[in-house]
Amino acid sequence: MRIDVITIFPGYLAPLREALLGRAISAGLVDLAVHDLRTWTRDVHQAVDDAPYGGGPGMVMRPQVWGEALDAVLALDERPARIVVPTPAGRPFTQATAQAWSGDERLLFTCGRYEGIDQRVVDDARRRDLTVDEVSIGDYVLVGGEVAVLVMVEAVVRLLPGVLGNPASAEQDSFSDGLLEGPAFTRPEVWRGLAVPDVLRSGNHAKIARWRRDRALERTAERRPDLLAALPEDALDDADRAF
Ligand SMILES: Nc1cc(-c2ccc3ccn(Cc4ccc(CN5CCCC5)cc4)c3c2)n[nH]1
């Protein structure tokens, strides 16, 4: 997978080259290229923003600079790219989104700042039959798109074959069965007077599976009743309902 990121703060994306993702890059599973938007400015002040038409607070990022940057970066590779535009006003980015994007050959992230990017940049890309996804990583407002890109790249790249040392982990992700995962424990058996639940040391795998499922149902009901309500009809068996 090739990943391009366009931003006025390239340094913000440095963490992508650390640890697990860094190893995925060195292993050639991911090619990452970060581009400074100001490369495509033409004025001495390298202006990337201007006042919003219609008034309102803050500034909006100019279409000309973004248009040239997108054209140039797209042209760097003939593979078709999914253009991703982080925004508070986007469709929710979920595990399903990450799963879907993990099959893409190329992702191109555009990091806005100020109050966002002139909408015509997205409109122009779409009318050229490019895939453009405007996505939100949550119902809170960040200062720019960079942090959202760090989140989304991590969620997508961890799903690529060969990236996680333990692929079972991704299969048993939270949300993969529609529930939150339950509590996890490791040694020591007792820590500060707190013992690991006996069932987990019983070796009875059926009982352990049942206990884990019950803890997941309990936690989901407590913290995310919306997920429980969204479960398909056949997702809960009689033992689940008994819980
Ligand atoms: N999930 C998520 C994604 C982001 C995000 C992504 C990209 C950018 C680019 C600039 N900003 C700052 C920013 C500040 C204010 C407004 C204006 N809106 C009016 C009402 C609420 C806000 C928009 C945009 C981003 C924010 N934030 N949260």
The ligand as a Gaussian input file, in Angstrom:
#p B3LYP/6-31G(d) Opt

LIG

0 1
 N      -13.044000      14.157000      13.878000
 C      -12.440000      15.389000      13.671000
 C      -11.752000      15.815000      12.528000
 C      -11.363000      17.100000      12.800000
 C      -10.672000      18.023000      11.885000
 C      -10.156000      17.560000      10.671000
 C       -9.580000      18.431000       9.776000
 C       -9.525000      19.796000      10.094000
 C       -9.072000      20.934000       9.391000
 C       -9.274000      22.027000      10.216000
 N       -9.846000      21.595000      11.370000
 C      -10.199000      22.477000      12.484000
 C      -11.599000      22.953000      12.389000
 C      -12.009000      23.844000      13.353000
 C      -13.302000      24.368000      13.295000
 C      -14.156000      23.984000      12.282000
 C      -15.495000      24.635000      12.186000
 N      -16.570000      23.785000      12.604000
 C      -17.738000      24.601000      12.890000
 C      -18.536000      23.845000      13.924000
 C      -17.610000      22.793000      14.493000
 C      -16.262000      23.028000      13.855000
 C      -13.772000      23.065000      11.339000
 C      -12.452000      22.549000      11.385000
 C      -10.014000      20.250000      11.327000
 C      -10.579000      19.366000      12.228000
 N      -11.777000      17.443000      14.021000
 N      -12.426000      16.384000      14.549000

